[in-house]
Amino acid sequence: MTDEIIHLYERLVNILKERELYISTMESCTGGQVASYITDIEGSSEVIKGAYVTYSNMAKVLNGVDEDIINRYGVYSYECARSMAKACRDKYKADIGIGITGTFSNVDENNEDSIINNVFVSISFNDEYHDLGIKLNDGLKRYEAKDEVALKVAEKVLKILEKKGK
């Protein structure tokens, strides 16, 4: 699957470069996997200004996620993913912000809304939010789960860019 993912991220970086768009991520369960795939591509410094890995609730809040959103909707929600996408987009003055939150193989005992293999993604572009819910298969190793999410995120961002243009 890695070759397929790399190919998608090459396409993504090339489109972002052609359109002179910047992208940023705030990732929790994926631990920076999406940003890592972006920066694996030659020339990615032209499109990514920075990214956050915000594994804890505190890290999310310190980097711009509204604590009230976490308290009201839970950390594992589209609302939190949207706030993450907006925060990283705004902080880095990017055109596209991606927020990713979810739980892989173990329940997060610190958050009641944790459901195993449930991931919430939000992509902020042109002041619109494009949400993506991902239900992962049981039995995936963490690196496989991270790759699966990274694959689906790349596919979704490419679809948005193909539809919306600049």
C-alpha positions as CSV (number, residue, x, y, z in Angstrom):
1,M,0.0,0.0,0.0
2,T,2.9,2.4,0.6
3,D,3.6,2.9,-3.1
4,E,-0.1,3.8,-3.6
5,I,0.1,6.3,-0.8
6,I,3.3,7.9,-2.0
7,H,1.8,8.2,-5.5
8,L,-1.2,10.1,-4.1
9,Y,1.0,12.4,-2.0
10,E,3.2,13.1,-5.1
11,R,0.0,14.1,-6.9
12,L,-1.2,16.2,-4.0
13,V,2.1,18.1,-3.5
14,N,2.3,18.8,-7.3
15,I,-1.2,20.2,-7.4
16,L,-0.6,22.3,-4.4
17,K,2.6,23.7,-6.0
18,E,0.9,24.4,-9.3
19,R,-1.9,26.3,-7.5
20,E,0.4,27.9,-5.0
21,L,-1.6,26.6,-2.1
22,Y,-0.3,25.9,1.4
23,I,-1.4,23.0,3.6
24,S,-1.1,22.3,7.3
25,T,-2.2,19.5,9.6
26,M,-3.1,19.0,13.2
27,E,-3.0,15.2,13.9
28,S,-3.7,13.2,16.9
29,C,-4.0,9.4,16.4
30,T,-2.0,9.5,13.2
31,G,1.0,11.1,15.0
32,G,2.0,13.3,12.1
33,Q,1.7,10.6,9.4
34,V,-0.1,12.8,6.9
35,A,2.5,15.6,7.4
36,S,5.2,13.0,7.1
37,Y,4.0,11.7,3.7
38,I,3.7,15.3,2.5
39,T,7.3,16.1,3.5
40,D,8.5,12.8,1.9
41,I,7.9,14.4,-1.4
42,E,10.6,16.5,-3.1
43,G,9.6,20.2,-3.1
44,S,7.1,19.9,-0.2
45,S,8.7,22.9,1.5
46,E,6.8,25.0,-1.1
47,V,3.5,23.8,0.2
48,I,3.7,23.0,3.9
49,K,4.6,25.6,6.5
50,G,4.3,23.4,9.5
51,A,2.2,20.8,11.3
52,Y,1.2,19.8,14.8
53,V,1.0,16.4,16.6
54,T,-1.5,17.0,19.4
55,Y,-1.9,13.6,21.1
56,S,-3.4,15.0,24.3
57,N,-6.4,17.2,24.8
58,M,-4.0,19.8,26.5
59,A,-1.8,19.9,23.3
60,K,-4.9,20.5,21.2
61,V,-6.0,23.4,23.4
62,L,-2.5,24.9,23.6
63,N,-2.4,24.9,19.8
64,G,-5.7,26.6,19.2
65,V,-8.6,24.1,19.7
66,D,-11.4,25.6,21.7
67,E,-11.6,23.8,25.0
68,D,-15.4,24.3,25.1
69,I,-15.7,22.3,21.9
70,I,-13.9,19.3,23.5
71,N,-16.0,19.7,26.7
72,R,-19.2,20.0,24.7
73,Y,-18.8,17.5,21.8
74,G,-15.8,15.4,22.9
75,V,-12.3,15.1,21.6
76,Y,-13.5,12.3,19.2
77,S,-15.9,14.3,17.1
78,Y,-16.3,16.1,13.8
79,E,-16.5,19.4,15.8
80,C,-13.1,18.8,17.4
81,A,-11.6,17.8,14.0
82,R,-13.0,21.0,12.5
83,S,-11.5,23.1,15.3
84,M,-8.2,21.3,14.7
85,A,-8.3,22.0,11.0
86,K,-9.2,25.6,11.5
87,A,-6.5,26.1,14.2
88,C,-3.7,24.8,12.1
89,R,-4.9,26.6,9.0
90,D,-5.2,29.9,10.8
91,K,-1.9,29.6,12.8
92,Y,0.2,28.8,9.7
93,K,-1.9,31.0,7.4
94,A,-2.4,28.0,5.1
95,D,-5.1,27.5,2.5
96,I,-5.9,24.0,3.6
97,G,-6.0,22.7,7.2
98,I,-6.5,19.1,8.1
99,G,-7.6,17.9,11.6
100,I,-7.5,14.3,12.5
101,T,-8.7,12.8,15.8
102,G,-9.7,9.2,16.7
103,T,-8.9,6.0,18.5
104,F,-7.1,3.0,17.1
105,S,-6.8,-0.3,18.9
106,N,-7.3,0.8,22.6
107,V,-10.0,2.8,24.3
108,D,-8.7,6.1,25.6
109,E,-9.6,5.9,29.3
110,N,-9.2,9.7,29.6
111,N,-12.1,10.4,27.2
112,E,-15.5,8.8,27.4
113,D,-16.2,9.3,23.7
114,S,-13.4,7.0,22.6
115,I,-14.6,4.2,20.3
116,I,-12.0,1.8,18.9
117,N,-11.1,2.1,15.2
118,N,-13.1,5.3,14.8
119,V,-11.4,8.3,13.2
120,F,-12.8,11.8,12.5
121,V,-11.2,14.0,9.9
122,S,-12.0,17.5,8.8
123,I,-10.5,19.3,5.9
124,S,-10.8,23.1,5.9
125,F,-10.5,24.7,2.5
126,N,-12.1,28.0,1.2
127,D,-13.8,28.4,4.6
128,E,-15.7,25.2,4.1
129,Y,-15.3,22.0,6.1
130,H,-15.2,18.6,4.4
131,D,-15.7,15.9,7.0
132,L,-14.6,12.3,6.6
133,G,-15.5,9.5,9.0
134,I,-13.2,6.4,8.9
135,K,-14.1,3.1,10.5
136,L,-11.0,1.0,10.5
137,N,-11.0,-2.8,10.4
138,D,-10.2,-4.7,13.5
139,G,-6.8,-6.2,13.9
140,L,-4.7,-3.5,12.1
141,K,-1.3,-2.7,13.6
142,R,-0.9,1.0,14.5
143,Y,1.3,1.7,11.5
144,E,-1.3,0.1,9.2
145,A,-4.1,2.1,10.7
146,K,-2.1,5.3,10.3
147,D,-1.4,4.5,6.7
148,E,-5.1,3.7,6.0
149,V,-6.1,7.1,7.4
150,A,-3.3,8.8,5.4
151,L,-4.5,7.1,2.2
152,K,-8.1,8.2,2.8
153,V,-7.1,11.7,3.7
154,A,-5.0,12.1,0.5
155,E,-7.9,10.8,-1.6
156,K,-10.4,13.2,0.0
157,V,-8.1,16.2,-0.4
158,L,-7.5,15.4,-4.0
159,K,-11.2,15.1,-4.6
160,I,-11.8,18.5,-3.0
161,L,-9.1,20.1,-5.1
162,E,-10.4,18.5,-8.3
163,K,-13.9,19.8,-7.6
164,K,-13.1,23.3,-6.2
165,G,-10.1,24.4,-8.2
166,K,-8.2,27.3,-6.6
